[in-house]
């Protein structure tokens, strides 16, 4: 599958964090994805994570993958729990770096008083 800069970055992140390991069919007897499984997972994560949807991403892939293929991967291989575990891997990754320990053990926080409306 052709990779854009952002999609290539998602592949690189998986090489380091291995976040795609949480995804897969709900049951062992479910139909498996043929072809580039990791590529389909990355594109599906991008499609829904960027709030574009399967149809829009498939349109930009110029025939490399169909909206139905992305939709099926999202519906059959992604669940809220699986996405939460993938997100936790990515969010917690910086805490594993050596530089994170330079600011302490994470038990104390410092703020600058800036209030951000939510």
C-alpha positions as CSV (number, residue, x, y, z in Angstrom):
1,X,0.0,0.0,0.0
2,X,1.3,3.5,-0.7
3,X,2.2,5.4,2.4
4,X,1.8,9.1,3.0
5,X,4.0,10.8,5.5
6,X,1.5,10.4,8.4
7,X,0.7,6.8,7.6
8,X,4.4,6.0,7.3
9,X,4.8,7.5,10.8
10,X,2.1,5.2,12.2
11,X,4.0,2.2,10.7
12,X,7.2,3.5,12.4
13,X,5.4,3.9,15.7
14,X,4.2,0.3,15.6
15,X,7.7,-0.9,14.9
16,X,8.7,0.7,18.3
17,X,5.6,0.5,20.4
18,X,3.9,-2.6,18.9
19,X,0.5,-1.1,19.4
20,X,-1.2,-3.1,16.6
21,X,-0.8,-6.3,18.6
22,X,-4.1,-5.5,20.4
23,X,-6.1,-5.6,17.2
24,X,-7.5,-8.7,15.6
25,X,-10.7,-10.7,15.0
26,X,-13.1,-10.9,17.9
27,X,-13.3,-14.7,17.6
28,X,-10.7,-17.1,16.1
29,X,-13.3,-18.4,13.6
30,X,-14.0,-15.0,12.1
31,X,-12.8,-14.4,8.5
32,X,-9.3,-13.2,8.4
33,X,-8.1,-10.2,6.5
34,X,-6.3,-11.2,3.4
35,X,-3.2,-9.3,2.2
36,X,-1.4,-6.6,4.2
37,X,-3.1,-7.0,7.6
38,X,-1.0,-4.4,9.4
39,X,-1.5,-2.0,6.6
40,X,-5.2,-2.4,6.8
41,X,-5.1,-1.8,10.6
42,X,-3.0,1.3,10.2
43,X,-5.3,2.7,7.5
44,X,-8.4,1.9,9.6
45,X,-6.9,3.5,12.7
46,X,-6.0,6.6,10.6
47,X,-9.4,6.7,9.0
48,X,-11.3,6.8,12.3
49,X,-8.6,8.5,14.4
50,X,-8.5,11.4,12.0
51,X,-12.3,11.4,11.8
52,X,-12.2,11.0,8.0
53,X,-14.0,7.7,7.8
54,X,-13.5,4.6,5.6
55,X,-15.0,6.2,2.4
56,X,-12.8,9.3,2.5
57,X,-9.6,7.4,3.1
58,X,-10.4,4.8,0.4
59,X,-11.0,7.7,-2.0
60,X,-7.5,9.1,-1.4
61,X,-5.9,5.6,-1.7
62,X,-6.8,5.5,-5.4
63,X,-8.0,2.0,-5.6
64,X,-5.4,0.4,-3.3
65,X,-8.0,-0.4,-0.7
66,X,-11.8,-0.1,-0.7
67,X,-14.1,1.6,1.8
68,X,-15.7,-1.8,2.4
69,X,-12.3,-3.3,3.4
70,X,-11.6,-0.5,5.9
71,X,-15.1,-0.6,7.2
72,X,-14.9,-4.4,7.7
73,X,-11.6,-4.1,9.5
74,X,-13.0,-1.5,11.8
75,X,-16.2,-3.4,12.5
76,X,-14.8,-6.9,12.9
77,X,-11.3,-6.4,14.2
78,X,-11.6,-3.2,16.3
79,X,-13.5,-2.9,19.6
80,X,-13.6,0.0,22.1
81,X,-11.5,-2.1,24.5
82,X,-8.9,-2.9,21.8
83,X,-8.7,0.8,20.8
84,X,-8.3,1.8,24.4
85,X,-5.4,-0.6,24.9
86,X,-3.7,0.7,21.7
87,X,-4.2,4.2,22.9
88,X,-2.7,3.4,26.3
89,X,0.4,2.0,24.6
90,X,0.9,5.1,22.6
91,X,0.1,7.5,25.5
92,X,2.3,5.8,28.0
93,X,5.3,5.4,25.7
94,X,7.1,8.6,26.7
95,X,7.2,7.4,30.3
96,X,9.5,4.6,29.2
97,X,12.2,6.9,27.9
98,X,15.3,7.7,30.0
99,X,14.6,11.4,29.7
100,X,11.3,11.0,31.6
101,X,13.1,10.1,34.8
102,X,15.0,13.5,34.7
103,X,11.8,15.2,35.9
104,X,11.1,12.9,38.8
105,X,9.0,9.8,39.4
106,X,5.7,11.3,38.3
107,X,4.3,11.7,41.8
108,X,4.5,15.5,41.9
109,X,3.3,17.9,39.2
110,X,4.2,21.6,38.6
111,X,1.9,24.0,36.8
112,X,2.4,27.5,35.4
113,X,-1.1,28.8,36.4
114,X,-2.3,29.0,32.9
115,X,-6.0,28.1,32.7
116,X,-7.2,26.3,29.6
117,X,-11.0,26.2,29.1
118,X,-12.3,22.8,28.4
